[in-house]
Amino acid sequence: MIGLEIPCSSYAVNVPLRVDVLGIVTLDFKGGWKVRVEANLAAGLGGVRLKVLGLEWSADSPVLGRVTIRQADVDVTPLSLLEIASDQPPKYRNTMFLDFTVTIERPPGGGSPLVLSNTKTAKLLNDNLPVYPPQGNVYQLQEPVDLAPIGAPNQVVAALLQFPLTVMHNP
């Protein structure tokens, strides 16, 4: 299983993105991610560590144009976890640690596309998976994610408030 690459497609609808000068804009994202099994977990009932190899979601907005979420520097993001939560019946807990950039094609006030970065690693969780890879299971963002211009983490200008992501294995 080590080295196995698992691609998944996903979508998140009615995602509230708070943009400081506009308020909340609701977006529908489509895209996916690919992970690779890196190592076994010895703790608890066991499981594996997953490295995110790539992720991208995009949404079209009449106000902001295309909004794209892409994986940021992969070397600083902690490995994600797939843990066995129970044996009978089998249940899995998948914690995805994600660092990404958000590109807003038409930022409020005009100008060139605005590229923002999350100020701390985002955590998406599904703690009740009956099977892995997921088959239409919903992951939830564990807390809002502040977004700031790259290199200026203290100048938060937007926040991803929720990200209810439905994930399907895409063999």
Solvent accessible surface area in square Angstrom, and as a share of the most:
residue,aa,sasa,rsa
1,M,140,0.63
2,I,96,0.49
3,G,42,0.40
4,L,90,0.45
5,E,77,0.35
6,I,5,0.02
7,P,41,0.26
8,C,6,0.03
9,S,34,0.22
10,S,4,0.03
11,Y,89,0.34
12,A,0,0.00
13,V,75,0.43
14,N,102,0.53
15,V,0,0.00
16,P,21,0.13
17,L,2,0.01
18,R,84,0.31
19,V,9,0.05
20,D,78,0.40
21,V,117,0.67
22,L,79,0.39
23,G,30,0.29
24,I,103,0.52
25,V,21,0.12
26,T,82,0.48
27,L,3,0.02
28,D,82,0.43
29,F,2,0.01
30,K,150,0.63
31,G,30,0.29
32,G,15,0.15
33,W,9,0.03
34,K,77,0.33
35,V,0,0.00
36,R,71,0.26
37,V,1,0.00
38,E,56,0.25
39,A,37,0.29
40,N,108,0.55
41,L,26,0.13
42,A,105,0.82
43,A,81,0.63
44,G,79,0.76
45,L,97,0.48
46,G,13,0.12
47,G,15,0.15
48,V,11,0.06
49,R,94,0.34
50,L,0,0.00
51,K,47,0.20
52,V,11,0.07
53,L,55,0.27
54,G,26,0.25
55,L,11,0.06
56,E,75,0.34
57,W,3,0.01
58,S,26,0.17
59,A,4,0.03
60,D,99,0.51
61,S,8,0.05
62,P,128,0.81
63,V,79,0.46
64,L,1,0.00
65,G,5,0.05
66,R,114,0.42
67,V,0,0.00
68,T,10,0.06
69,I,2,0.01
70,R,109,0.40
71,Q,38,0.17
72,A,31,0.24
73,D,86,0.45
74,V,53,0.30
75,D,120,0.62
76,V,109,0.62
77,T,24,0.14
78,P,68,0.43
79,L,60,0.30
80,S,0,0.00
81,L,36,0.18
82,L,9,0.04
83,E,43,0.19
84,I,56,0.28
85,A,36,0.28
86,S,36,0.23
87,D,84,0.44
88,Q,160,0.71
89,P,88,0.56
90,P,69,0.44
91,K,57,0.24
92,Y,55,0.21
93,R,89,0.32
94,N,0,0.00
95,T,11,0.07
96,M,0,0.00
97,F,40,0.17
98,L,4,0.02
99,D,19,0.10
100,F,5,0.02
101,T,27,0.16
102,V,2,0.01
103,T,31,0.18
104,I,1,0.01
105,E,82,0.37
106,R,119,0.44
107,P,15,0.09
108,P,42,0.26
109,G,92,0.89
110,G,48,0.46
111,G,70,0.67
112,S,88,0.57
113,P,77,0.48
114,L,57,0.28
115,V,61,0.35
116,L,0,0.00
117,S,27,0.17
118,N,15,0.08
119,T,53,0.31
120,K,124,0.52
121,T,48,0.28
122,A,3,0.03
123,K,85,0.36
124,L,2,0.01
125,L,36,0.18
126,N,19,0.10
127,D,80,0.42
128,N,92,0.47
129,L,0,0.00
130,P,62,0.39
131,V,73,0.42
132,Y,35,0.13
133,P,33,0.21
134,P,1,0.00
135,Q,109,0.48
136,G,35,0.33
137,N,28,0.14
138,V,67,0.38
139,Y,0,0.00
140,Q,86,0.38
141,L,25,0.12
142,Q,78,0.35
143,E,90,0.40
144,P,76,0.48
145,V,5,0.03
146,D,57,0.30
147,L,0,0.00
148,A,1,0.01
149,P,37,0.24
150,I,108,0.55
151,G,77,0.74
152,A,23,0.18
153,P,80,0.50
154,N,146,0.75
155,Q,114,0.51
156,V,50,0.29
157,V,50,0.29
158,A,0,0.00
159,A,0,0.00
160,L,5,0.03
161,L,45,0.22
162,Q,107,0.47
163,F,5,0.02
164,P,37,0.23
165,L,0,0.00
166,T,18,0.10
167,V,0,0.00
168,M,58,0.26
169,H,47,0.21
170,N,77,0.39
171,P,143,0.90
